[in-house]
């Protein structure tokens, strides 16, 4: 999704979190915080504000372009390259930019992911507060399959999750790799007022604009990767149970984002894998697809949000310590452009083997 701020276009992908367990790092709420009935959460397509701004943002960015491939370090320091995708049903060309180097060069790129623990200090309204400490969750994530080598799908390669995904998308070119380097930054604490959060029992909803406001205050961080704020057991809520489990954005200078982490052992990385995958294939949040592929719950997919078509389709990976991690399936780029054959390493349209490309709108 795209969210416009007063500075630039911001992209966000929102997740279904219903049924995910509460984090062990989030203490039970107490005090006189206003009660909220337990109900199924609607976290499929973001808040009404985000959806409206997404539609406004696409008008300026969806025009088809034709551009030759290139690979370079950008002025902001993020290594990325540009290519052209052609929709096989319309013949229209679309320019797309991805992180790393052109796979044809057969080189390894290493890109930083700045992980910022976003602690929450929740005001209980009675002179006490409840704290959510994100430090352990971030440290656990830094040792997960997203950043550590282990057997990955779809081919069993011993590498990182994003590297295996991108290599599979391009049919595993010799020598081509995109490795992510986790850089854990000092924690930031967000003060949350009594009217800015909601207790749903298994998860906490924190006002969406409060989270995005904190994420936007990232001028001090480097611009050679992505700055990802992480909190366990929290989603961005518009106050009605609708919102985001994570999003990625671009402020004109650097890539930014927020991600929820779930699980008693911080082992459910659906949101983080979703957002980092979408950032990898759309780092500046302007890769248009023409809106000619239909995604259940999202309508015609107008941007290259690779997690949305298989949102909440997860699988597990096991590390050397026998810890099991949950990550998300992602579609390959040919899914959006009706490319047949797919040209991917498994001949399919997603990591888990989606058989068909997106239905035309």
C-alpha positions in Angstrom: 0.0 0.0 0.0 1.0 3.6 -0.3 0.5 6.3 2.4 1.2 9.9 1.6 2.7 12.2 4.1 3.6 15.9 3.8 7.0 14.8 2.6 6.6 11.9 0.2 4.8 8.7 -0.8 4.9 6.0 1.8 4.2 2.3 1.1 2.5 -0.1 3.5 1.4 -3.7 3.4 -1.1 -4.7 6.1 -1.5 -8.2 7.6 -4.2 -10.4 9.0 -3.1 -11.0 12.6 -6.2 -12.8 13.9 -5.3 -16.0 15.7 -1.7 -15.1 16.5 -0.6 -15.5 20.1 0.4 -12.7 22.5 4.1 -12.0 23.0 5.8 -13.2 26.1 7.3 -9.8 26.4 4.0 -8.0 26.8 2.9 -7.9 30.4 -0.9 -8.2 31.0 -2.6 -4.9 31.1 -4.0 -3.7 34.4 -5.4 -0.6 36.0 -8.5 1.3 34.8 -7.8 1.2 31.1 -11.1 1.4 29.2 -12.4 -2.1 28.4 -12.7 -3.4 24.8 -14.8 -6.4 23.9 -12.9 -9.3 22.4 -13.7 -9.5 18.7 -12.1 -10.7 15.6 -9.6 -8.3 14.3 -9.9 -6.7 10.9 -6.3 -6.2 9.8 -6.5 -7.1 6.2 -6.2 -3.8 4.3 -5.2 -1.2 6.8 -7.1 1.7 8.3 -9.5 3.9 6.3 -7.0 6.7 6.4 -4.3 4.5 4.9 -6.6 3.1 2.2 -7.7 6.6 1.1 -4.2 7.9 1.0 -3.0 4.8 -0.9 -5.5 5.5 -3.6 -4.5 9.2 -3.8 -0.8 8.2 -4.0 -1.1 5.9 -7.0 -2.3 8.5 -9.4 1.2 10.0 -9.6 3.1 6.8 -9.7 1.3 4.2 -11.9 2.2 5.5 -15.4 4.0 2.8 -17.4 7.7 3.4 -18.2 10.3 1.8 -20.4 13.8 1.8 -18.9 16.9 -0.2 -19.6 18.5 -2.2 -16.8 21.0 -0.7 -14.6 22.8 -1.4 -11.3 24.4 1.2 -9.0 24.6 2.7 -5.6 22.0 5.4 -5.3 22.7 8.8 -3.9 21.3 7.7 -0.6 23.7 4.7 -0.5 21.3 1.9 -1.0 22.4 -0.4 -3.7 19.6 -1.1 -6.2 19.1 -1.8 -9.8 16.3 -1.1 -12.4 14.7 -3.3 -15.0 11.6 -3.4 -17.1 8.7 -5.8 -16.7 6.2 -6.3 -19.5 2.6 -7.3 -18.8 2.0 -10.2 -21.3 -1.7 -9.4 -21.5 -1.4 -5.7 -22.3 2.1 -5.4 -23.7 2.7 -2.4 -21.4 6.2 -2.0 -19.9 6.7 -1.1 -16.3 9.9 0.1 -14.7 10.9 -1.8 -11.5 13.7 -1.2 -9.0 15.0 -3.9 -6.7 17.6 -3.9 -3.9 21.1 -5.3 -4.6 22.8 -5.7 -8.0 21.6 -6.9 -11.4 21.5 -10.7 -11.2 23.2 -10.9 -14.6 26.4 -9.5 -12.9 26.7 -12.5 -10.7 27.8 -10.6 -7.6 26.9 -10.6 -3.9 25.3 -7.5 -2.3 25.2 -7.0 1.4 22.6 -4.6 2.7 22.0 -3.3 6.2 18.7 -3.7 8.0 18.7 -1.4 11.0 16.5 -3.1 13.7 15.2 -0.6 16.2 13.4 -2.1 19.3 10.3 0.1 19.7 9.4 -0.3 23.4 5.9 0.8 24.5 5.0 2.5 27.8 1.2 2.1 28.1 -0.6 4.5 30.5 -3.1 2.5 32.5 -5.0 5.7 33.5 -4.5 5.1 37.3 -1.0 6.4 37.8 0.6 3.1 36.7 1.8 2.0 33.3 2.5 -1.3 31.5 5.8 -1.7 29.5 6.4 -3.7 26.4 10.1 -4.4 26.0 11.0 -5.0 22.4 14.7 -5.7 22.9 14.5 -9.5 23.3 12.2 -9.8 20.2 14.7 -7.8 18.1 17.7 -9.8 19.3 15.8 -13.0 18.5 14.8 -11.8 15.0 18.5 -10.9 14.3 19.3 -14.6 14.7 16.4 -15.9 12.6 16.3 -17.4 9.1 15.8 -13.9 7.7 19.4 -13.1 8.7 21.1 -16.5 9.3 22.0 -19.2 6.8 19.9 -22.3 6.9 18.0 -24.6 4.5 15.5 -22.4 2.8 12.5 -22.9 0.5 11.9 -23.5 -2.4 15.1 -25.3 -3.2 16.7 -26.1 0.1 19.6 -23.7 -0.4 21.7 -23.0 2.7 21.3 -19.2 2.8 19.1 -16.4 4.2 15.3 -16.2 3.6 15.4 -13.1 1.3 18.4 -14.3 -0.6 16.8 -17.6 -1.3 13.5 -15.8 -2.4 15.2 -13.4 -4.7 17.5 -16.0 -6.2 14.4 -18.2 -6.9 12.6 -15.3 -8.5 15.5 -14.9 -11.0 16.0 -18.6 -11.5 19.1 -18.8 -9.3 21.8 -17.0 -11.4 25.3 -18.1 -10.7 27.1 -16.0 -8.2 24.1 -13.7 -7.5 23.2 -13.1 -3.8 21.5 -10.5 -1.8 22.4 -10.8 1.9 20.9 -8.8 4.7 23.1 -7.6 7.6 21.2 -7.0 10.8 22.3 -4.0 12.8 20.5 -3.7 16.2 20.2 -0.1 17.3 19.4 1.3 20.8 15.8 0.9 21.8 13.3 3.8 21.5 10.4 4.1 23.9 7.1 5.3 22.8 4.7 6.8 25.4 1.1 5.6 24.7 -1.8 7.4 26.4 -4.9 5.7 27.7 -6.9 6.7 24.6 -4.2 5.5 22.2 -4.3 1.8 22.8 -6.8 -1.1 23.0 -6.4 -4.4 24.7 -7.8 -7.3 22.6 -6.6 -10.0 25.0 -4.2 -11.7 22.7 -2.7 -8.6 21.1 -2.5 -4.8 21.8 -3.7 -2.3 19.3 -1.7 1.0 19.4 -2.9 4.1 17.5 -1.7 3.7 14.0 -0.6 7.3 13.5 1.3 7.2 16.8 3.4 4.3 15.5 3.9 5.8 12.0 4.7 9.2 13.6 7.6 7.6 15.5 8.8 5.7 12.4 9.0 8.9 10.5 11.4 10.4 13.0 14.4 8.5 11.6 16.6 11.2 10.2 19.6 10.1 12.4 19.7 6.6 10.9 21.8 5.6 7.8 20.1 5.5 4.4 22.0 2.5 3.0 19.4 -0.1 3.9 16.1 0.0 5.8 15.2 1.3 9.3 12.8 -1.2 10.7 11.1 -0.6 14.1 10.0 -3.8 15.8 7.5 -4.4 18.7 6.2 -7.8 19.9 2.5 -8.3 20.3 1.4 -4.9 18.9 -0.4 -3.8 15.8 -1.2 -0.3 14.4 -4.9 0.3 15.2 -7.2 3.0 13.9 -9.3 2.5 17.0 -11.9 0.1 15.6 -9.7 -3.1 15.4 -8.5 -2.3 11.8 -4.9 -1.6 11.1 -1.5 -3.0 10.2 0.8 -5.6 11.5 3.6 -4.0 9.6 4.4 -1.7 6.7 7.4 -0.4 4.7 7.8 3.1 3.4 10.1 5.6 1.8 10.5 9.2 2.9 12.5 10.5 -0.1 15.8 9.7 1.6 15.6 6.3 3.2 13.4 3.2 3.6 11.5 2.9 6.8 9.1 0.4 8.4 7.4 -1.2 11.3 6.9 -4.8 12.1 5.0 -6.8 14.7 6.6 -10.0 16.0 4.5 -12.8 17.5 4.9 -16.1 19.4 6.0 -16.9 22.9 9.6 -17.4 21.6 9.4 -14.4 19.2 9.3 -17.1 16.5 6.5 -15.9 14.3 8.0 -13.5 11.8 5.2 -13.4 9.3 5.0 -9.6 9.4 8.8 -9.0 9.3 9.3 -11.5 6.4 6.3 -9.9 4.6 7.6 -6.3 4.9 11.3 -7.0 4.1 10.3 -9.0 1.0 8.2 -6.2 -0.2 11.0 -3.7 0.5 13.4 -5.9 -1.4 11.3 -5.7 -4.5 10.1 -2.1 -4.1 12.6 -0.2 -2.0 11.3 3.3 -2.9 7.7 2.3 -3.0 7.0 3.3 -6.6 7.1 0.0 -8.6 3.8 0.1 -10.5 2.1 -3.0 -12.0 -0.8 -1.4 -13.8 -3.4 -2.9 -11.6 -4.1 -5.9 -13.9 -3.8 -8.7 -11.3 -6.4 -9.4 -8.8 -5.6 -10.1 -5.1 -8.3 -11.5 -2.8 -9.2 -8.9 -0.3 -7.1 -6.2 -2.0 -8.8 -5.9 -5.4 -6.7 -5.0 -8.4 -3.0 -5.0 -7.3 -1.6 -1.7 -8.6 1.8 -1.9 -7.0 4.5 -4.5 -6.5 3.5 -5.7 -3.0 4.8 -9.3 -3.2 3.3 -10.4 0.1 -0.3 -9.3 -0.4 -1.4 -12.0 -2.9 -0.5 -14.7 -0.4 -1.0 -12.7 2.8 -1.1 -15.1 5.8 0.1 -18.1 3.8 2.9 -19.2 6.1 5.5 -21.9 6.4 8.1 -22.9 8.9 11.9 -23.2 8.9 14.1 -24.9 11.4 17.5 -23.7 12.5 20.5 -25.5 13.8 19.3 -25.3 17.4 16.0 -27.0 16.3 14.0 -23.8 16.8 11.1 -23.5 14.4 10.4 -20.1 12.8 7.3 -19.0 10.9 7.7 -16.9 7.8 5.4 -16.0 5.0 5.1 -17.2 1.4 5.7 -14.5 -1.2 4.8 -14.3 -4.8 7.4 -13.9 -7.5 7.4 -10.9 -9.8 6.0 -12.8 -12.8 2.7 -13.3 -10.9 1.9 -9.6 -11.4 2.7 -9.5 -15.1 1.0 -12.8 -16.3 4.4 -14.2 -17.4 4.2 -17.8 -18.7 6.3 -19.7 -18.3 7.2 -18.1 -15.0 11.0 -18.4 -15.4 11.5 -19.0 -11.7 13.6 -21.7 -10.1 10.6 -23.9 -9.3 8.6 -22.9 -12.4 5.9 -21.5 -10.1 4.6 -18.1 -9.0 5.5 -18.2 -5.2 7.9 -19.7 -2.8 5.4 -22.5 -1.9 4.6 -23.2 -5.5 1.5 -21.1 -6.4 0.5 -22.7 -9.7 -1.0 -19.7 -11.5 -0.3 -16.0 -12.1 -2.7 -13.3 -10.9 -6.1 -13.3 -12.5 -6.6 -10.3 -14.8 -8.8 -7.5 -13.5 
